[in-house]
Each structure stands twice: as C-alpha cells, then as structure tokens.
C-alpha cells in the first residue's frame, strides 16, 4: 500500500510500522495527550460535528472523503486528521492543536513520527461514547499485516459494553482485553480490575488508552486467557474473545486458531473464576442446525458448571454468507475470494454447520443445578441494557418456581416499558387494532397483547399478586377468577421472561 486508501497523495501507508520508532509506555505522556484532546473538543460528539453522523468509527474506505471533509483548523479538526483519518499534518498545526511540549513528548514516546509530509500518528485514537480507544491503523482491505495487530472498538465489543450490568462490585476481570475498553468501563463500578491478554502490544495500547481516559488502578497482566489469574475469583468476568468460526490461524485476534473459535473453551473456564453469585458476560460464536433453536447447540457447554446460563442470540447466517463475508477483504483478487470461500465452506461442512451464529452468554455462579434460557434479540443495535440483563436473570429465578409462584408474585410493568396502540377507523369511529408492549432502548423486546392481557396489565401495580389482579379483572367482567388466572399465566410468563413485567414493591 504505497499511496494510501483511494490513492490520495499524503495518505499514510496505514499498515506500516517503523521498527526504529518503538511505541513507549509513558503514563505522563498519555495523560498529557488525553488532557489536550479533551481541551480541544476531541470527543465523540465534537468529532461527529466535523465528519458527520455515524462516521466517527472510521471506515478505511472513507478516508478520501474524510480527508476532504475534516478542516485543518488547528483544533479538533487537526486532531481528527491526525488520529482518526490517519493523514500527516504540518508540525505547526500539531503544535497549535496540542501544544509544543505535548508534541515533543509524543515524538519521544513514538506516538508521533516525522515524515516528509508532516507529523503522523503511529496509532489511531478514536473518540466514542465509551471514551478514547487506541488501536492500530486498518488498511483499506482490513487485512492486518502484523500478527500482534490491535483492533479498535468493534460491533461485538460495543454490544458487550452495553450488555454488562453496571452494579458496584468488588472485583472484575476483563479476559482478552485487547485495547482495554471493557476494563475501562469496569473500572467505573469495580473496586479492583484485572485485564489479561496474550498480546504484549494490546496491553501497551491499553495502558496508553487508560492514560488518555484517566483510568488508574487496572492491573494489566500478560498471558493466555485465564492463565494470569489462576486460582483467583471475581464478581464480574467480561470477555470479547476471538469467536469467529474459521479455518484460519493467521489472525489470532479474530479466529483464535482453534477452527471453532475460543467460545466453548472460555465458557467452560469462566465459572472457575467467578465468586458465588458472580456474573460472566462473554461474546460467543457457534454453529447450529437450521431447524433448532439456536441456543440449543450451546446447552452442553454449560452442563455441570454450577452456573445459570442465559444466551442472547444476536443473529445467524448460512455457511455461504458467513464464508463470503469473511473473505470480502480479498475483493481485489477474485481467485483469492473464490478459494477462500471454498476453504471456509469445507471447514464449516466438517463441523456440520447448517447455520453460524453469534451473540452473548451470561453465566451466574451459584450452588445447585442451574437453569438455562435463550432468547433471540430483535434486529437492530443493542442499546444500554445492563439493567435489562439483570432483569432477565431475576425472571428465570422467579419462573423456576412454576405457575403457582408466578400467581403469587407481585408484578408490575417494567419502569422502561412503553405501550402503543394502533387503530382503524370504522364507520367514523376508532377501533383498536393492536396493543404492543415494548421496552425503551436496551434489548428492544416487544410483544403484542391480546385484550385480556392488555386489561390485566392495567391492574398489575406491584402491590397485588397476579392471582389478585386476575380476580379483580374477573370481577369486573363477571367471569371466573380461577379460570382467568390459569388462562393468563402463559402470556404473563412470557412478559416476565422478556423483562417486560417485573416483580414490584
């Protein structure tokens, strides 16, 4: 890659690293850079105003557009060109945006280098809602050149960040931390955080990002998976580890080199590092049959682990879609695409894959036989959902008691619920056509209500039991209370399962 993405003169060969300019771990430099970036307005909101909505997560193919869009203003625009777009800026511009002392210290630390076109950044610094993410640059074809390549914030890492409950805990572990985002978020609500990775460069960039974000106290440990924390237990374990089902071994940060991904190994190992009552939130990938619930294939993973298990299935695709998607980066070479797809399809066939899935698994360690539940998430991006995940876990505890326990529960609509109605005009009068109960944001669950369940929802207030609410509704309609109570249990059970109705009081 000689001219950069799109062939624009002056663009960096983003996959290159100059071995004569090693990146140095310097907390003072990182802190100074973070302060300078914030002072200049280099935040997700500030940069989005410059580059347009949805473009803060830099796509390599968009670099030519961004080069022309982002101003050379000596402030946030200059920093965006330097750390987001990946183009050199004049030394005077960098000094105006960061201050000459900061520029000098960044040169000494290997974060900035001098090139014929100007000052260039050796790593990307992306502002997102979660803070500042430090990563290696990505090429236009997204193929990393270096085995120790460190990714930026991916779709799966953002999803994990939004699924983790943020209750205060004593200790948290981020296994396979990569650039450290999950560890930074855990540090906001955990007294102690340990982060592990087998890639020394990942820990180097994570420590740099910690300094940028003002995060202190994370213990960064080098080693494979759980090896650096042998014998230790935590209240929270999070992990966005390589889960792609793949025949490749080149890109360990993506595939894990095991053919079937790391997911099963990580799920089986995680409970040994959970304290009683502790939660593990893990991104996973797996294969399953076309005619079965997608989570049934992972049920054997958690057998006899001493944990409850909740699977949140994001999506599945057929093997051809999966193979074609992961070989798209070879688009300049049709023969490479064809051979890659054929190799991946052969690998998936050997695994017996009819569908390839990904999503999240939540484990809770507790004595006795655990429950297992699975849900497919609605299509779309997951919002902040930690409280809703906690709710799903609590719902399974309640439902494990059977129908009588549900009838004796005091229930109410979830605080973040929303009821919407649609109506048709018939003979000049509005006639309700459907009633839908949904959650605002988060997991996005929604369910249509029949007339009886919709009426019951208006009676459930967290003080009455379901049995009492059914009796009141039956009295209003002149019906049989016991029969109505039995009839509504299946519908209410589903509302409780999805976290739409919760224990009140």
N, C-alpha and C positions, 0 to 999 in steps of 0.2 A: 504494500500500500504506500505509494510514493507521493501522491498528490492529495491524499486525504479523501474523505467522503465527498462524492459529487465532483471531484476534480478541481475544486476551488484552490487557487494558489494561496499559500499561507496556512492552510489547514494542517493540523498535526497528523503525523502518522500515528494514530491513537494507540496502536498495539505496541509501539516501540517503548523500550526502557533502556536508558543509558546506564550500563553497569558501572560506569565510572562515577555516577552520581547516585549513590545509595540513599534510600529514604532513612532518616534517622529519627529515633524515638526521643522527642523532646517535649515534655508536658508544658513547659513555659511557652514554647513556640506555638503549640496547639491552642493554648488558652488565649494568647495574643491574637491569633488568627480568628478564633471564634468571636472574640470581642469586636474586632474590626469588621467582620462580616455582619454582625448584628447591627453595629453602628451605621453601616451603610445601607441597611434595609434589605440585606440578602437573606430573605425568608421566603417561605412557600408563597405567601400572599404577595410579597413585594415583587418577586421574580415573575409570578403569573401575570402581574400587570404589564410586565415588559414583553413577555413571549407569547401570551395568550393562554386562555383556559385549557388545561389538560396537557400542556407542553412542558411543564416543569420536569416531569420524568422524561429526560432527554432520550429520543429515539435516534440512533446513529444516522438513519436515512434522512432525518430532518435537519441535519447540521447545515446544509447550504441555505435552507430557509432561515434558520436561527442566526446565521452569520449576518444576514441582511436585515433581520428584524431587530436584533438587540443593539441598542445605541452604545456608542463609545462616549460615555458621559462622565468618566472619572469617578463613578459611584457604583451603584448596584448593577448598571449595565456593563461596566467594565469587568466587574467580578463575575457576572454571568457569562461573558465571553471567555473569561479565563478558566473558570471552574465548572461551568455547565456545558457550554458549547464546545470548548476544547480548542480554542484558537489563541495564538500568541497575541499579546498586547504590548504596546510600547512601554518601556521601563518607566517613563514619566507618568503614563496613565496608571500603571500599577501602584506607583508611589502615591498618586493623588487619591486612589481608592483605599489603599491600605495603610499608607504612611511609610516613609522610607525605612525606619527601623524594623518594621514588620517584614517588609520585602527582603531586607538584608538577612534577617533571621530565617526566613523561609528558604532563601537560597542556601544558607548554611545547612539547613535540615534536609535539603533535597526535595522540598515540596515545589519549589520554583527552579527552573533552569533557564539559562540564557541561550537563545537560538538566534540565527541570523534575522528572523522576522520579528524578534522581540522576546519578552519574557513569557514562558509557557509553564503550565501546571503539569506535574507528573502524575497527579491523581485527580479524579473527579470529586467535587463536593456538591452534592445535590440537596437543596432545601426542600423538605417535605414536612407534612404536619407533625410527624414524629420527631423532627429536629433536623440536624445536618448529617447526611450519610456520606461516608467516604468510600470510594470504590476505585477499582482500576477502570481505565477507559475501555469502551467497547468499540470494536470495529463495525463497519457497515454491515458485514455479513454475520456479525455476532459470534464469530469463532475466536475464542481466546488463543493467543499464541503461547502463553506461559502456563505451565501446569499449576502454578500457585495463584492463578487469576482470582480476584476477589470481586464478586458480583455486587451490584447496587441493590436497592430495595425492589424486590420482585412482587408479582401479584400474590404469590403464596406467603411471602414474609409480611406483606401488608394485611392479608387476611388473618394470619396468626396473631398479629399485633392487636387486631380488633376483636378476636375471639377470647383472649385471655381475661379471666376475671381479675379485676384490679383491687381486690380486698387487701388490706395490710397483712403482710406475712413476715415471719422472722427470717426465712431464708429462701433463696430462689437460685435455680441453675438454668443457664442457657447452654444447651449442649449443641456443638457445631455452630458457634456464634457467628461465624463469617465476619461481616462488618460491624457487628455488635448491637444492632438496633434492638433486638429483643432484650438484651441485657440492660440497655439504657432505660427502656420502658419499665423493666422490673425494678430498677433502682429507685423509681419514684414511689414504690409501695412496699419494698422489701428492705429489711434492716441490713441484710447481707446478701450479696450476689456473687456467684461464681460463674464464669463463662469459659468454655473449653473449645478448642479447635486443634485439628492436626496440622493446620497450615500456619507456619510462623508469620507469613505475610498478612494473613487475615487478622491475627492478633495485633500486628503492628498497625494496620489501618484502623482496627477497632479502638486501640489506645489513642490514636490520633483523633478519631471521631469523638471519643469520650472527652478529650480536652476541649474540642470545639464546642461541645454541648454542655460543658461544665459539670460532667458526671464524674464523681470521685468515688473511690472505695470498691469498685468492681475488681474481683480477683481474676486475672487473666491466666489461664493455665493451658500449656501446650500438651497435646496428647490426643489419642484417638477416642472419639465418643465419650464413654463414661470412665475410661481408664484413669484420668487425672483426679477423679472423685471417688475412687474405690473405697467402699466402706462408709461413705457419707450419705446422709439423707437430707431431703429438702422438703419444704412445704409446697413449693411450686417448681415444676420442671417444664421448660418450654424447648421446642426444637423444630427448626425448619431445615431438616437434613435432606441429602440427595434422595429423592423418591421416584425419579423417572424410571420407568421400566424400559430398559435399554440394553442392547448388546455391546455398547461402547464401554471402554475403560479409560479413554483419554481424558475426559473431563470429569474428574472425581467430584467436583463441587456440584455437578448436576446428576450423575448416574451412580456414583458410589462404588463402581467397579464390581458389583455383585450380580449383574444381569437382571435381578428382580428389584433393584433398589435396596435401600437400607431399612425400609419401613418396618418390616417384621422384626428384624433384629433389635431395632430401637424400642419398639413397643414391648417386646419381651423383657428387655433390660431395664426399662424405666422404673417399674414398680420397686425394684431393689433399692432405688434411690429416693423413694417417697416416704415421708413421715406418715404416720397414721392420720388419715383424713386429708392428706395432701393431694393436690391435683397435678396431672401432667397434661399439657396441651401440645400435640405433636401433629405436624403436617405429614400425610402419608399418601402413598400411591400403591395400587394393587390391580390385579386382573380378576374378572368375574365372568360368569355365564350370562348370556343375553336374556335368559328367561327367569332370573332370580333377583331378589332384592340385592342391590349392590353390596350392602354391608354384610350379607351372609358369608361372603368369602373370607372376611377377616375375623369372623367369630372365633375360629380355632386359635387365633393368635393370643387371645386373652384368657383362654381356658386355664383354670387353676393358677391364675396370677394373684389372687387375693385382691382383685380390684373390680369396681364397677367400670363399665365401658360404654361410652357414648360416641357413635360415629356420625359425623356431619359430612355427608356426601355432597361434594360440590358439583361434579359432572363426570360423565363417562363418554367415551367415543369408541368407534370401532377401530380395529387394529390399523386399517389403511389410513384413516385420519390421523391417528397417533404417529405412525411412521412417516407420513408425508409432512406433518407439522414440524417434526424434529429434524427433518432433512432439508427444510426450506432454505437454510442458510447456504446451501450449495448452488443456489439458483443460477450462478454464472456458468455452471458446468452441468448440463443436463445428464451426462453419463454418470456423474457422481451422485446426482439426485436419484437416478434410477437404481444404481447399485446399492445405495444407502437404504432406500425404501425396501428393496428386496431382502437385504440383510436383516433389517428390523422386523419385517413380516415373518421371516423364517424363525427368528428368535421368539416372537410372540406366539407363533404356532406351536413351537416346542413347549411353551408354558401353558398351552391350552387356553389361551386368552380369546374370548369372544368379545369382551369389552375391556377397556383400560380406564381406570378410574383414579381420581384424586380427591382429597378432602382433608378433614382433620379428625383426630381421635382424642377424646378427653378421657383420662383414666382417673379414678379416685380410689386410693388405697383405704381399705377398711377390713375388719375381721369378717370371716364367714363368706359364704358364696355370694358373688356379686351379680348384679343384673347387667343385661346387655340391651342396648337400644340403638336404633339407627334412623336417621332422617335424611331425606334429600332436600337440600337448600333450594329455595326459589331461584330462578335465573336472575342474575344481576349481581352487582357488587355488594359484598357484605359490609354493613356499617358497624359502628362500635357496638359490640354485642356481649361483652363480658358478663353483665348482669343477667342477660337472657340465657347465657350458657349455665350460669349458676341455677337459674330457674328451671331449666330442663333437667338438671341433676336432681334438684329437690322434688320435681314432679315424679320422677321414677321412684324415688323413695316412698312417696305417698301412694302411688299406684301399685306398688309391690304388695300393699295390704289388701288388695282386691276391692270388689264392689262395695262391700259394707263400709270399709274405711273411707271410700270416696263419698258415700252418702252421709257419713258423719263428719266430713271435713267442712270447715267454714271457708267458703270460697268467694272470690270477687274478681272482676275483670282486672287484668294486669294494668299497672299505672300508665304504661305507654301504649295502651290499646286505642284503637280507632274503629268506630262503627260507621259504615257508609251504606246508604240505600240508593237503589235506582228504581225508578217508577215509570209507568206508561200512562198516557192519557187515554182513558176510555170514557166515551160519552161525556167529555169535558171534565172528568174527574181523575185525579191521580190515583193510580193503583200500584202499590208497592210490588215491584217485580223480583227484587233480591235484596238480601241483607248480608253484608260481608263484615266479618270481624278480622282486623289486621293489627299488626304491630308497627309502630313508627320506627323506621330505620332498622338497624341491627340485622337480625336474621331474615326479616321480611316475610315471616309466615303469615298466611291469610287463609280464611276458611269461610265458606258460605253457610249461613244459618237457616234452618227451617223455622217455621213460625213459632213452634213450641220452644225451641232452644233460644230463639231471639227474645221471647217473652220471659223465659227463665233468667236470662242474662240481666234483665232489668230488676230482678228480685234479689239476685246474689249481691250482697253488700259487705261480705266479710264477717258479719255477725251471725247470720243464720247459717245453719248447716244446709247442705244440698237437700237433705231429706225434708227439712223445714221449709225451704224455699219451694220445693215441689208441692208440698202440702198446701202452701199459700196459693200457688198458681192453680192447683186443682180446685180449691175452694172458690176462687174467682170464676172458674169456668164450669163449676158444678160437676167435676169429674172425680174419679177415684184416685186418691193421693198415692196409695202404694203402687198402683199400676203406672201412674205418671212417673213416679220416682224411678221405677225399674226401666221405663222406656227411655228416660233421658240419660241414663248412666253411660251408654256407649258414646253419645255425642259429647257429653261433658268430659268423659275420659280423654277424648281426642283434643279438646280445648286445653285441658290440663297438660297433656303430653307436649303440646307445642308451646306452652308457656303463655297462652292467651288468657287463661284463667288461673289464678294463683291462690294459695291459702291466704286468708286475710286475718285481720286482728293483730 
